Amino acid sequence: MAKRPNNTFKARAFKTKVLILCEGLTEKNYFNAMKEDFRLPKTIGVDVFQSNKVDCKGVVEEAIKKAKRDGFGEIFVVFDHDNQAKRDEAFRLASSKNIKVIFSSICFESWYLYHFKNSTKAFSSEEVLEKELKKCSGMENYEKNDFKHYSILKDKLSIAKSNTENIRLSVIANNYGVEIFNLNPYTNVDELVLFLENQRT
């Protein structure tokens, strides 16, 4: 069984200012659309940004600065494996600052794929995964950074959460000793989705 990350968290209602800092525009568009759809209470400030950094450690460093400057009480960073270096450093730094890591391997589109499939198939690159995604009904014309991804997929959200949790537990159980940032496949996007769902209560 793989080692669980120190930043594992339980979704819970947390009435505070929330930062979601995303590595890419795809993630930013998705979570902004979700935020709008959920119509979160005005007492909760959920701000979704795309990072100015192109590496995962840089995303974490930027989140730390934003939190200190703007008073965020709950912080999430969203980034991919994408064969990036310094993933281990990014995870350690986030853990030391109580920042929650939302990590996808090989890329964020794995979360989209799990709206349709419950499979532990690993992908070597974003391009290969996207090719698989385009085989799914409604995703044939998939393009990155489209604002419509959330609206297309939201009716399958319960399926995606269930599939993602099952896949994650299976991959962890069958990869004893492998750190989260080296697992493939892996995503915990469902944990952030559940967190945001709980803010509506």
N, C-alpha and C positions, 0 to 999 in steps of 0.2 A: 504494500500500500504506500502511495506517495506521501511525503510529508505535507501536512496541511499548512497553508501560509499563516503567518502570525496575524495578518490583517483580516482573517475570516470574521464576518459580522453577521448578526441576526437582524433581519428587517424589522423595524419597529417605528412607531410613530415618534417623531422627533421634531417638535415645533421650534425650529431654529432656522437661521439662514444657511442655505445649502448651496455648495459650489459643486458643479459637475464640469470638470475640465477635460476636454476631449482632444486626443491626438489629431483626429481627422475631421473633415467636414461632414462625412457620412454620419458619423456618430452624433455630431452636434445637431444636424438636421433631424435625426431620428428622435433624440431626447427632447428637443424643443417641440416637436409635433406631439409627443406623448404628454409633455407638460401641459400643452394647450388643451389636449383632449381630456385630461384628467381634471382640469379646472380646479387646481389646488387652491385651498383657502388663502386669502390675502395675508393671513398671519404667518404664512410660510413663504420665505423668499427663496425660490429655486432659480439659480442663475446657471445657464448652460453656455459655455464658451468653447471656441476652438483655440487650442494652444498656439502660441507663436513659435514653439519649439518643434523640431522634427524628430527628436529622439525621446525615448520613454523616460530616461532619467531627467532630461530637460523639462518634460511635462510635469513631473513631480516637483522639481525645483520651482517652476513657475507657480504651481498650486500653493506651495508654501508661502511664497511672496504675496500672492493674492489674498490668502487667508489672513495673513498678518495685517495687510493694508486695509482690507475691506470687512474684516470681522466675521468671516464665515465660521459657523460652529460645527458644521458637518461637511466633510470634503471627500469627493470621489475623483479619481483620475481614471480615464478610460483610454487604454492603448492596446496595441496588438503585438503579437510575436514578430511577424514579418521578418524573421531572421535578424532582428536588431541585436546589436551588442549592448552590454550594460543592463540587460533585463534584471539580473541579480541585484545590481546596485540600486536600480529603481525600486524594486520590491523592498529592499532593506531600508532605504531612505523613507519610503512611504510608511512602513511599519513603525519606524522610530518617531514619526510625527503624527501617528494615529490617523493616517490617510487611508481610505479604502481603495484598493486597486480593483478595477473592473478590467479583466484581462481576457483577450481572445486569441486563440491559436488555431489557425495561422493568422486569421484576420476576423474583423467584426462580422463579416458576412456568414461566418459559421452560425451565429445567432439567427440570422435569417433562414439559413438552411434547416435549422431544427424546428422551424414552424411546419416543416413538411416531412422530415425524416428523423428517425431515432436510430442513429448510426454512429459507431465509433471509428469510422474511416478517417484516417489522417490525410492531410493535404500538404503538399510540398511548397505551394506558393498561393498567393492570392488569386492569380490568374486561373489556376486549376480549380480552386474552390468556386470561383465565380462561374466557370463553365458548368460545373455541377448544379449550381443554383439555377441557372437558366433552363435547366431541364424540368423545373418545377412549374406547376400550373400558375399562371399569372406573373411569373418572373422571367418569361422568355426574352423580354426586352430590357432586362435589368441594366441600369446605368448607375455608376457610383454618384454619390452626392445629390441624388434626386430627392426632392422634398416629399415625394409620394410614398416612400417605402413604408412608413408607419401605417398610413391609411390602407394600403394594400394588405398588410399583414395583421392588423390589429384583431381581426376576428379569429385568428389562430393563436392568440397570445397564450391562452391556457395550455394548448398543445405544446407550444414552444417552451414554456416554463417546465412542464412535466418532462419533456424529452431532454431538455438541457440538464436538469438535475440528475436524471437517470444516467445520461452519458458521462457527466462529470464524475459521479460516484463510481461508475464502472471503470473509467480510465484511471482514476486515483487508485482503486483497489488492485488493478493489474499492473501498476507501475511503482512498486514499493521502492522508496528511497529517492524517487525522481522529484526534483523541485517543481512547483507549479509552473514556473516560467519556462520550463523545458518540456512540458507536456504537450502532446499533439495527438488528438484534438483536445481542446479545453476552452470553455468560456464560463463566466459567472455573471453574464449580463442579466440573467434572471433575478439575481439578488438585488441589483439596483432597481429593476422593474418592480419587484415586490416592495422594496423600500418606498418608492414613489406611490405605489398603490396605497400603502398604509398611511400616507400623509393625508389622504382624503377623508379619513375617519375622524 
